[in-house]
Amino acid sequence: MASTDLSRFHRRLLVAITLSASFLSVLTQFLLITAFPKIMQEFSIDSTDVQWLTTSYMLTIAVLIPITAYFIDTFKTRTLMMTAMLLFFTGTLIGLLAPTFPVLIVARVIQGIGSGIMIPLMQTMLFLLYPKEKRGYAMGLAGLVINVAPAVGPPISGVLIDYFEWRALFLLTLPIAACILLFVFLYMRNITEQRETQIDSLSILLSTVGFGGMLYGFNKVEEAGITDAVAMASLIAGAVALALFVVRQLRLSTPILELRVLKKPTFVFVALISIISFSLLISTETILPMYVQNAQQFSAYYGGLIVMPGALTLAAMSLFAGRLFDKYGAKRIAIMGFVLLCLSTIGFHFILGLDTPFIITMILFMIAMGGVALINMPIMTAGINALPDHLIPHGTAVINTARQFGGSLGLTFIISFISSVGAGSAATIQPAAYLTGVKTAFFVAFLFAVAGLICSLFLERSGQSGSVRSR
């Protein structure tokens, strides 16, 4: 069914269902972080082991995203949405009942599979449900999902963990997932166009080894250092597999990930800007709760509370940025966004201290999140608008792969500067030393923001077409 055949009400209903499912998927990625201490206590594991609850989720999404374009081309929208939500529901149920830590890891992987399908499908549907002149507004809606969910996750989980055990987090999401699954079954219609395509098993293997190996290797480097043999072997194997994956995609007549979209200069800049922006988003949201707890010595509840005003800023600014894109294009608002990120990150570097008032930290975080909102969705919309409709699934898959993979590497790189200046292990943290690490990490984040500002200068002023000045 073409999107033009849908009534206005049904189109809005499909948007609401898709955004709700995607919001829940992204929220789940960050919901367990504040529950780590209780999970460690129950299963008698250390901090290295418990971190895999996040890493396994991100690895699964990063591995799966390149394959989603094939899924979207092959299966009807309703079938794909039902499968993604059913997997997510199943993983949540297993997590709620998990008797051992390995079973909990399996639950996170199954949730990650559902989320890895859901996010690119959501973006593809929004582009097909809205005409090109309204896609900025549509991606502003998507910004509410991608940008806000990571910010509201820690405060929600912080409150629940204070009063209940960690399984309450799965109990919270399970009925919501069931309701969304019911709405998908009753109201979802086919929006995407199916076409004859093939799946290349070797490409899947190479992407799995490549993305998985690189992310695992960088996590091992953060944990054990660059001289660790396992870390180096994983990085080398991942890099070789990724190189072979790229070569194979360019040679296949029907690749699982159409990397030829990167031949457009737009996409090179969009991919770079997306990686930088997502790295800064995730890094800031990760560093600030740790700064509040480890440097200022507040509880986990306050560590989650510190990001709440930024979440509200993201919610408001994401829609506002979509409307600005429809009116002014990507270049002006992307530059404005990176200026805000430059000011906020250098502000964190110089202003944060052991006794910095909460209000100061909150305001700086709000400025940073306002900048992210002005960048993420408008930049992605500019890139996608440069593509014909049949390449939209591949374009969203490429950008999401770049965001998830590059953003994870950027996060690991920035966070590593906290420990590199002697912040100590979790058991021997010295607040002053930890503060020094946080300030160093924010200076590195400032350099990332400057790099993003430079990249945004190469976007054409027209922006809506997503064109880039030829050289």
C-alpha positions as CSV (number, residue, x, y, z in Angstrom):
1,M,0.0,0.0,0.0
2,A,1.4,3.4,-1.0
3,S,1.5,6.0,1.8
4,T,-0.7,8.3,-0.4
5,D,-3.5,5.8,-0.1
6,L,-3.6,6.2,3.7
7,S,-6.0,8.6,5.5
8,R,-4.4,11.4,7.4
9,F,-5.5,9.8,10.7
10,H,-4.0,6.4,9.7
11,R,-0.8,8.0,8.6
12,R,-0.5,9.7,12.0
13,L,-1.3,6.5,13.8
14,L,1.5,4.7,11.9
15,V,3.9,7.4,12.9
16,A,2.9,7.2,16.5
17,I,3.2,3.4,16.6
18,T,6.7,3.5,14.9
19,L,8.0,6.3,17.1
20,S,6.7,4.6,20.3
21,A,8.4,1.3,19.4
22,S,11.7,3.1,18.5
23,F,11.6,5.2,21.7
24,L,11.3,2.0,23.8
25,S,14.1,0.4,21.8
26,V,16.5,3.3,22.4
27,L,15.4,3.8,26.0
28,T,16.2,0.1,26.8
29,Q,19.8,0.6,25.6
30,F,20.5,3.0,28.6
31,L,18.0,1.9,31.2
32,L,20.1,-0.7,33.0
33,I,23.2,1.5,33.6
34,T,22.1,2.7,37.1
35,A,21.2,-0.9,38.0
36,F,24.7,-2.3,37.5
37,P,25.7,-2.3,41.2
38,K,22.7,-4.4,42.2
39,I,23.1,-6.8,39.2
40,M,26.8,-7.2,40.2
41,Q,25.8,-8.0,43.8
42,E,23.1,-10.5,42.8
43,F,25.2,-12.5,40.3
44,S,28.6,-12.0,42.0
45,I,30.3,-10.4,39.0
46,D,32.7,-7.6,38.6
47,S,32.4,-4.3,36.7
48,T,34.1,-5.7,33.6
49,D,31.5,-8.4,33.3
50,V,28.5,-6.3,34.0
51,Q,29.5,-3.8,31.3
52,W,28.7,-6.5,28.7
53,L,25.0,-5.7,29.3
54,T,25.6,-2.5,27.4
55,T,28.3,-3.7,25.1
56,S,26.4,-6.8,23.9
57,Y,23.4,-4.6,23.1
58,M,25.4,-2.1,21.1
59,L,27.4,-4.9,19.3
60,T,24.2,-6.5,18.2
61,I,22.7,-3.3,16.8
62,A,26.0,-2.4,15.1
63,V,26.2,-5.8,13.4
64,L,22.5,-5.9,12.4
65,I,22.0,-2.4,11.0
66,P,23.9,-3.1,7.7
67,I,21.4,-6.0,7.0
68,T,18.3,-4.0,7.6
69,A,18.2,-2.5,4.1
70,Y,17.9,-6.1,2.8
71,F,15.1,-6.8,5.3
72,I,13.2,-3.7,4.3
73,D,13.5,-4.6,0.6
74,T,12.4,-8.2,1.1
75,F,9.7,-8.2,3.8
76,K,6.5,-6.2,4.2
77,T,6.5,-3.4,6.7
78,R,3.9,-5.1,9.0
79,T,5.8,-8.4,9.0
80,L,9.1,-6.7,9.8
81,M,7.6,-4.5,12.6
82,M,5.8,-7.5,14.1
83,T,9.1,-9.5,14.1
84,A,11.1,-6.7,15.6
85,M,8.6,-6.1,18.4
86,L,8.1,-9.8,19.1
87,L,11.9,-10.2,19.4
88,F,12.1,-7.2,21.7
89,F,9.2,-8.5,23.8
90,T,10.8,-12.0,24.1
91,G,14.2,-10.5,25.1
92,T,12.5,-8.4,27.8
93,L,10.6,-11.3,29.2
94,I,13.8,-13.4,29.3
95,G,15.6,-10.6,31.1
96,L,12.8,-10.3,33.6
97,L,13.0,-14.0,34.5
98,A,16.8,-14.5,34.0
99,P,18.2,-16.8,36.6
100,T,21.9,-16.3,35.7
101,F,24.0,-13.6,34.2
102,P,24.7,-15.4,30.9
103,V,20.9,-15.7,30.4
104,L,20.6,-12.0,31.0
105,I,23.2,-11.4,28.3
106,V,21.2,-13.5,25.9
107,A,18.1,-11.4,26.8
108,R,20.0,-8.2,25.9
109,V,21.2,-9.7,22.6
110,I,17.6,-10.6,21.6
111,Q,16.5,-7.1,22.6
112,G,19.3,-5.7,20.5
113,I,18.2,-7.7,17.4
114,G,14.7,-6.1,17.7
115,S,16.1,-2.6,18.2
116,G,18.6,-3.1,15.3
117,I,15.7,-3.7,13.0
118,M,13.5,-1.0,14.5
119,I,15.5,2.2,14.2
120,P,16.4,2.1,10.5
121,L,12.8,0.9,9.7
122,M,11.4,3.9,11.7
123,Q,13.5,6.4,9.8
124,T,12.7,4.8,6.4
125,M,8.9,4.9,7.2
126,L,9.0,8.5,8.2
127,F,10.8,9.5,4.9
128,L,8.1,7.6,2.9
129,L,5.1,8.9,4.9
130,Y,6.1,12.6,4.6
131,P,6.8,14.5,1.4
132,K,10.2,15.9,0.9
133,E,9.3,19.4,2.0
134,K,8.1,18.1,5.4
135,R,10.8,15.6,6.1
136,G,12.7,18.0,8.4
137,Y,9.6,18.0,10.7
138,A,9.4,14.2,10.4
139,M,13.0,13.8,11.4
140,G,12.4,16.3,14.2
141,L,9.9,13.7,15.5
142,A,12.6,11.0,15.1
143,G,15.0,13.2,17.1
144,L,12.6,12.9,20.1
145,V,13.3,9.2,19.9
146,I,17.0,9.0,19.3
147,N,18.1,12.0,21.4
148,V,15.7,12.1,24.3
149,A,15.5,8.4,25.2
150,P,19.2,8.1,26.3
151,A,18.7,11.2,28.6
152,V,15.5,10.1,30.3
153,G,16.7,6.5,30.9
154,P,19.0,7.1,33.8
155,P,16.5,9.2,35.9
156,I,13.7,6.7,35.4
157,S,15.9,3.8,36.3
158,G,17.4,5.7,39.2
159,V,14.0,6.2,40.8
160,L,13.0,2.6,40.2
161,I,16.2,1.2,41.6
162,D,15.9,3.3,44.7
163,Y,12.6,1.5,45.6
164,F,12.6,-1.8,43.7
165,E,15.1,-4.4,42.5
166,W,16.7,-4.2,39.0
167,R,14.1,-6.6,37.5
168,A,11.5,-3.8,37.8
169,L,13.2,-2.2,34.8
170,F,12.2,-5.1,32.6
171,L,8.8,-5.3,34.3
172,L,8.3,-1.6,33.3
173,T,9.0,-2.1,29.6
174,L,7.3,-5.5,29.2
175,P,3.6,-4.3,29.2
176,I,4.6,-1.3,27.0
177,A,6.2,-3.6,24.5
178,A,3.0,-5.8,24.6
179,C,0.8,-2.9,23.9
180,I,2.9,-1.7,21.0
181,L,3.0,-5.2,19.5
182,L,-0.8,-5.3,19.7
183,F,-1.1,-2.0,17.9
184,V,1.3,-3.1,15.2
185,F,-0.8,-6.3,14.7
186,L,-4.0,-4.3,14.4
187,Y,-3.1,-1.2,12.5
188,M,0.3,-1.5,10.7
189,R,0.2,-1.4,6.9
190,N,2.9,-1.9,4.3
191,I,4.7,1.3,3.4
192,T,7.9,0.1,1.9
193,E,8.2,-1.2,-1.6
194,Q,9.4,-4.8,-1.9
195,R,11.9,-5.7,-4.7
196,E,13.7,-8.8,-5.7
197,T,17.0,-9.0,-3.8
198,Q,19.6,-11.4,-2.5
199,I,21.4,-11.9,0.8
200,D,25.1,-12.5,0.7
201,S,26.2,-14.8,3.6
202,L,29.9,-13.8,3.3
203,S,29.0,-10.1,3.6
204,I,27.0,-10.9,6.8
205,L,30.0,-12.8,8.2
206,L,32.4,-10.0,7.3
207,S,30.2,-7.3,8.8
208,T,29.7,-9.3,12.0
209,V,33.4,-9.9,12.4
210,G,34.3,-6.4,11.3
211,F,32.0,-4.3,13.5
212,G,32.0,-6.8,16.4
213,G,35.8,-7.1,16.3
214,M,36.4,-3.4,16.2
215,L,33.9,-2.5,19.0
216,Y,35.1,-5.4,21.2
217,G,38.8,-4.5,20.6
218,F,38.2,-0.8,21.5
219,N,36.4,-1.9,24.7
220,K,39.3,-4.2,25.6
221,V,41.7,-1.4,25.0
222,E,39.8,0.8,27.4
223,E,39.8,-2.0,29.9
224,A,43.3,-3.6,29.6
225,G,45.4,-1.1,27.5
226,I,46.7,-1.0,23.9
227,T,49.3,-3.6,24.6
228,D,46.7,-6.3,25.4
229,A,47.1,-9.2,23.0
230,V,43.4,-9.9,22.8
231,A,42.6,-6.3,22.1
232,M,45.2,-6.0,19.3
233,A,44.1,-9.3,17.7
234,S,40.4,-8.2,17.8
235,L,41.2,-4.8,16.3
236,I,43.3,-6.2,13.5
237,A,40.8,-8.9,12.7
238,G,38.0,-6.4,12.8
239,A,39.8,-3.9,10.5
240,V,40.7,-6.6,7.9
241,A,37.1,-7.9,7.9
242,L,35.7,-4.4,7.5
243,A,38.1,-3.7,4.6
244,L,37.0,-6.9,2.9
245,F,33.4,-6.1,3.6
246,V,33.7,-2.7,1.9
247,V,35.4,-4.2,-1.2
248,R,32.8,-7.0,-1.5
249,Q,29.9,-4.5,-1.3
250,L,31.3,-2.4,-4.1
251,R,31.8,-5.5,-6.3
252,L,28.4,-7.1,-5.7
253,S,25.5,-6.2,-8.0
254,T,23.1,-6.4,-5.1
255,P,25.0,-5.5,-1.9
256,I,23.5,-5.8,1.5
257,L,24.7,-2.3,2.3
258,E,24.7,0.1,-0.7
259,L,28.0,1.9,0.0
260,R,27.8,3.6,-3.4
261,V,25.6,6.2,-1.7
262,L,28.9,7.5,-0.3
263,K,29.9,8.5,-3.8
264,K,27.8,11.6,-3.2
265,P,29.9,14.2,-1.4
266,T,26.8,14.9,0.8
267,F,27.0,11.5,2.4
268,V,30.7,11.7,3.3
269,F,30.0,14.9,5.2
270,V,26.7,13.7,6.7
271,A,28.4,10.5,7.9
272,L,31.3,12.4,9.5
273,I,29.1,14.9,11.1
274,S,26.7,12.2,12.4
275,I,29.6,10.3,14.0
276,I,31.0,13.4,15.7
277,S,27.6,14.6,16.9
278,F,26.5,11.2,18.3
279,S,29.9,10.7,19.9
280,L,29.5,14.0,21.8
281,L,25.9,13.2,22.7
282,I,26.7,9.8,24.2
283,S,30.0,11.0,25.8
284,T,28.4,13.9,27.6
285,E,25.5,11.8,28.9
286,T,28.0,9.2,30.1
287,I,30.5,11.5,31.7
288,L,28.2,13.9,33.6
289,P,26.5,11.2,35.8
290,M,30.0,9.7,36.6
291,Y,31.3,13.2,37.4
292,V,28.3,13.8,39.8
293,Q,28.9,10.5,41.6
294,N,32.6,10.0,41.5
295,A,33.9,13.6,41.7
296,Q,31.1,15.4,43.6
297,Q,30.2,12.2,45.6
298,F,26.5,12.4,45.1
299,S,24.2,9.3,44.8
300,A,23.2,7.5,41.6
301,Y,19.8,9.3,41.8
302,Y,21.4,12.7,41.4
303,G,23.6,11.2,38.7
304,G,20.5,10.5,36.7
305,L,18.7,13.7,37.7
306,I,21.5,15.9,36.2
307,V,20.5,15.0,32.7
308,M,16.8,15.7,33.0
309,P,16.8,19.4,31.9
310,G,18.9,18.4,28.9
311,A,16.3,15.8,28.0
312,L,13.6,18.4,28.0
313,T,15.8,20.7,25.9
314,L,16.3,17.9,23.3
315,A,12.5,17.2,23.2
316,A,11.7,20.9,22.4
317,M,14.7,21.6,20.2
318,S,14.4,18.5,18.0
319,L,11.0,19.5,16.7
320,F,12.1,23.1,16.5
321,A,15.2,22.0,14.5
322,G,13.0,20.1,12.1
323,R,11.0,23.2,11.3
324,L,14.1,25.3,10.9
325,F,15.5,22.8,8.5
326,D,12.3,22.9,6.3
327,K,12.7,26.7,6.2
328,Y,16.5,27.4,6.2
329,G,18.2,24.1,5.2
330,A,21.0,22.2,7.0
331,K,24.1,24.4,6.9
332,R,23.0,27.3,9.0
333,I,21.5,25.3,11.8
334,A,24.3,22.7,11.8
335,I,26.9,25.5,12.3
336,M,24.7,27.0,15.1
337,G,24.5,23.5,16.7
338,F,28.3,23.0,16.7
339,V,28.9,26.5,18.0
340,L,26.7,25.6,21.0
341,L,28.6,22.3,21.4
342,C,32.0,24.1,21.3
343,L,30.8,26.6,23.9
344,S,29.4,23.9,26.2
345,T,32.3,21.4,26.0
346,I,35.0,24.1,26.6
347,G,32.7,25.4,29.4
348,F,32.7,22.0,31.1
349,H,36.5,21.9,30.8
350,F,37.0,25.3,32.6
351,I,34.0,25.5,34.9
352,L,33.5,22.0,36.4
353,G,34.9,21.6,39.9
354,L,34.3,19.5,43.0
355,D,31.7,22.0,44.3
356,T,30.2,23.3,41.1
357,P,26.5,24.1,41.7
358,F,24.1,21.7,40.0
359,I,22.4,24.6,38.2
360,I,25.6,25.5,36.3
361,T,26.2,21.9,35.2
362,M,22.6,21.6,34.1
363,I,22.7,24.8,32.1
364,L,25.8,23.7,30.3
365,F,24.3,20.3,29.5
366,M,21.1,22.0,28.2
367,I,23.3,24.1,25.8
368,A,25.1,21.0,24.7
369,M,21.8,19.1,24.0
370,G,20.4,22.1,22.2
371,G,23.4,21.9,19.9
372,V,23.0,18.2,19.3
373,A,19.3,18.7,18.5
374,L,20.2,21.3,15.9
375,I,22.6,18.9,14.2
376,N,21.4,15.3,14.3
377,M,18.1,15.1,12.4
378,P,18.6,18.1,10.0
379,I,22.0,16.7,8.9
380,M,20.5,13.2,8.3
381,T,17.5,14.7,6.4
382,A,19.9,16.6,4.2
383,G,21.7,13.4,3.3
384,I,18.6,11.3,2.7
385,N,16.9,14.0,0.6
386,A,19.8,13.7,-1.9
387,L,18.7,10.1,-2.6
388,P,15.9,8.6,-4.7
389,D,13.2,6.8,-2.8
390,H,14.5,3.3,-3.6
391,L,17.9,4.1,-2.0
392,I,16.4,5.5,1.2
393,P,16.6,2.2,3.2
394,H,20.3,1.9,2.2
395,G,20.9,5.6,3.0
396,T,19.4,5.2,6.5
397,A,21.3,2.0,7.1
398,V,24.6,3.6,6.1
399,I,24.1,6.6,8.3
400,N,22.8,4.6,11.3
401,T,25.8,2.2,10.9
402,A,28.1,5.2,10.9
403,R,26.4,6.7,14.0
404,Q,26.3,3.5,16.0
405,F,29.8,2.2,15.1
406,G,31.6,5.5,14.9
407,G,29.8,7.0,17.9
408,S,30.7,3.9,20.0
409,L,34.4,4.3,19.0
410,G,34.3,8.0,19.8
411,L,32.7,7.4,23.2
412,T,35.4,4.9,24.0
413,F,38.2,7.3,22.9
414,I,36.8,10.3,24.8
415,I,36.1,8.3,28.0
416,S,39.5,6.7,28.0
417,F,41.0,10.1,28.9
418,I,39.4,10.0,32.3
419,S,41.4,7.0,33.4
420,S,44.5,8.0,31.5
421,V,45.2,10.9,33.9
422,G,45.1,8.7,37.0
423,A,41.4,8.8,38.0
424,G,41.9,5.3,39.5
425,S,39.7,2.2,39.5
426,A,36.2,2.1,40.8
427,A,37.4,0.9,44.3
428,T,40.1,3.6,44.7
429,I,38.6,6.7,43.1
430,Q,40.0,10.0,44.2
431,P,37.5,12.8,43.6
432,A,40.2,15.4,42.6
433,A,42.0,13.0,40.3
434,Y,38.6,12.0,38.7
435,L,37.7,15.6,38.2
436,T,41.0,16.1,36.3
437,G,40.1,13.2,34.1
438,V,36.6,14.6,33.4
439,K,38.0,18.0,32.5
440,T,40.6,16.4,30.1
441,A,37.8,14.3,28.5
442,F,35.7,17.4,27.9
443,F,38.7,19.2,26.3
444,V,38.9,16.3,23.8
445,A,35.2,16.6,23.3
446,F,35.7,20.3,22.5
447,L,38.2,19.3,19.8
448,F,35.6,16.9,18.4
449,A,33.1,19.8,18.3
450,V,35.6,22.0,16.4
451,A,36.1,19.2,13.9
452,G,32.3,19.0,13.4
453,L,32.0,22.7,13.0
454,I,34.7,22.6,10.2
455,C,32.8,19.8,8.4
456,S,29.5,21.7,8.6
457,L,31.1,24.6,6.8
458,F,31.2,22.5,3.6
459,L,27.5,22.0,3.4
460,E,25.7,24.1,0.8
461,R,23.5,26.8,2.1
462,S,20.5,25.3,0.2
463,G,20.8,22.4,2.7
464,Q,17.4,20.8,1.9
465,S,18.8,19.1,-1.1
466,G,21.7,18.0,1.0
467,S,24.2,19.1,-1.7
468,V,27.8,19.8,-0.8
469,R,30.1,22.3,-2.6
470,S,32.0,20.5,-5.3
471,R,35.7,21.1,-5.3
